[in-house]
């Protein structure tokens, strides 16, 4: 047991001494690259939300509202509003969702996300107006009221997403670097010094091999 513990301690010390900096640097490179990927592909989003309520006990109908706002009819109406506004160049750059505040709750929300907070607020306002004015034409049982209109917007969890992705990238990069470094130390490469055999296999130094050329040069000296 002492030999195993000693072997592990020696190998661990040798490994950490030689490869810690490399592992950390590789991890940092992966972490920064992962964070930059999020910044580039999934930039900060601004969300504007409106709260509504289903006035009767037909809560199951709320799940159909998501399908309604995704329909071509509703999308075309909303796109017409955007085309007539100063944000006409921002068409199709937002996401629109309906979410219920609990499975048995009559309350639900309409939320819009985009990279422009004012644009999110505009689309959310238009969406609520179009939704209330048209949903009963397609869903006869729809009976909703608006509790709050979109008057502001807030940043989504961009910072949290970026930090989590960067940290995950660091872990993956450091792990890969550690595996490659350990294989390099134990499987591939050359014996770096006289203590290597003792550290790796708990064997004393058996001898030093020198080729004939070296021996001849030493004798000539």
C-alpha positions, 0 to 999 in steps of 0.5 A: 500500500505504501508503494502505491501511495508513494508512486501516486504522490511522485507521479502527481508531483511530477505531473503537476510540476510539469503540466499545470501551467499548460493545462490551465492555459489550454483551459483558458483558451477553450473557455474564452473561445466558448464565451466568444462563441456565445457572444457572436452567435447568441448576443444579448437579448431584451425581453418585453412581457405583457400579462394576461388572464383567461377570464373563465375556467377554461385554462386548457385553452391557453396552450392553444394560444401559442399555436395561434400566435405562430399561425400565418394569419397572426404572423402576417398581421404582426409583420404588417404592423412592423412594416409600417413602423420605423423598425421595418428593417427589423422584421423576423429578428425577434422571438414571440412566445406565450407561457402559462404561469403554472399548469392550473393558472388562468394567468399567462404572458406574451413575451418578445425577445430581440437585440433591441429593447425598444423594438421588443417593447414595440412588438410586444405591444402590437402582439397583445393588441392583435392577440386580444382583437383577433383570438376570439375570431379563431378560438370561439371560447377565448375570453381574455383580459390584459392585466399589464401592457408592455411598458419596459424591457429587461436584459435576458440571462446573457451574462449567466449564459456566457459565464456558464459556457465559458466555464464549461469550455474551460473544464473541457479544455483542461480535461483534454489537456490533462489527458494528453499530458498524462499520456505524453508523460507515461506512454509516449516520449522519452525518459526525461531524467534518472529519477523517472523510472523510480517515480514511475515504477518504484524501481531503483536506478539499474544503470546508465547506458552509454553508446560506444561513441560516447565512451570513446570520446570520454577515453580520448579526454 
